[in-house]
């Protein structure tokens, strides 16, 4: 939950931004880590029906957003999502083999 909770990710971003503004070298890295964690968490919130990230962690260890689809549970469009993900994997591998920077 340390890298999935939106409140903690926001705190990492603010600390990273503050450090970057003061010229501290690790500030930019922390800011980019927060950006990556935020993107990953946003995708997790949407693709996890009942097992997504804890939204208010560490203050609340139960509140989760019920996403509209599940990337794995076939009862919640997991089969369709799996097909989409595999197609995306093939497209990215082909682009990577051709040397296209994505």
C-alpha positions in Angstrom: 0.0 0.0 0.0 3.0 2.4 0.4 3.2 2.8 -3.4 -0.5 2.5 -4.3 -2.3 4.8 -1.8 -3.2 8.1 -3.5 -2.6 10.2 -0.3 0.9 8.8 0.1 1.7 9.2 -3.6 0.6 12.9 -3.3 2.9 13.3 -0.3 5.8 11.7 -2.3 5.2 14.1 -5.2 5.1 17.2 -2.9 8.3 16.2 -1.1 10.0 15.4 -4.4 8.9 18.7 -5.9 10.0 20.6 -2.9 13.4 19.0 -2.9 13.8 19.5 -6.6 13.0 23.2 -6.2 15.7 23.5 -3.6 18.2 21.8 -6.0 18.4 18.5 -4.0 19.3 15.7 -6.5 16.9 13.0 -5.3 13.9 15.4 -5.6 13.4 14.8 -9.3 13.7 11.0 -8.9 11.1 11.0 -6.1 8.8 13.1 -8.2 9.1 10.7 -11.2 8.6 7.8 -8.8 5.4 9.4 -7.6 4.2 10.0 -11.1 4.8 6.3 -12.0 3.1 5.1 -8.8 0.2 7.4 -9.5 -0.3 6.2 -13.0 -0.1 2.6 -11.9 -2.5 3.2 -9.0 -5.0 5.0 -11.3 -5.0 1.9 -13.6 -5.4 -0.4 -10.6 -8.3 1.6 -9.3 -10.2 1.1 -12.6 -9.2 -2.5 -13.2 -9.8 -4.0 -9.7 -13.4 -4.6 -8.8 -12.9 -5.5 -5.1 -9.2 -5.8 -4.6 -7.8 -2.4 -5.7 -5.6 -0.1 -3.8 -6.6 1.3 -0.4 -7.6 4.8 -1.2 -7.1 6.4 2.2 -4.2 4.3 3.5 -2.7 4.7 6.2 -5.7 6.4 7.8 -8.3 3.9 6.6 -7.4 0.3 5.8 -10.7 -0.8 4.3 -11.9 1.8 1.8 -11.4 0.6 -1.8 -13.0 1.9 -5.0 -15.0 -0.7 -6.8 -13.7 -0.5 -10.3 -15.9 -1.2 -13.3 -13.8 -4.0 -14.7 -11.3 -6.6 -13.4 -8.2 -7.5 -15.3 -8.4 -11.1 -14.0 -11.9 -11.9 -12.8 -14.0 -13.3 -15.6 -17.2 -12.3 -13.8 -16.2 -8.7 -14.3 -15.0 -8.7 -17.9 -11.6 -10.3 -17.2 -11.6 -12.4 -20.3 -12.1 -9.4 -22.6 -9.5 -7.4 -20.7 -7.0 -10.3 -21.0 -7.6 -10.3 -24.8 -7.0 -6.5 -25.0 -3.8 -6.8 -22.8 -2.4 -9.6 -25.0 -3.1 -7.7 -28.1 -1.4 -4.6 -26.6 1.6 -6.8 -25.7 1.9 -8.1 -29.3 1.7 -4.5 -30.7 4.4 -3.3 -28.2 6.7 -6.2 -28.9 6.4 -5.6 -32.7 7.1 -1.9 -32.2 10.0 -2.6 -30.0 11.5 -5.1 -32.5 11.2 -2.4 -35.2 13.1 0.0 -33.0 10.2 2.4 -32.5 10.5 4.4 -29.3 7.1 4.3 -27.5 
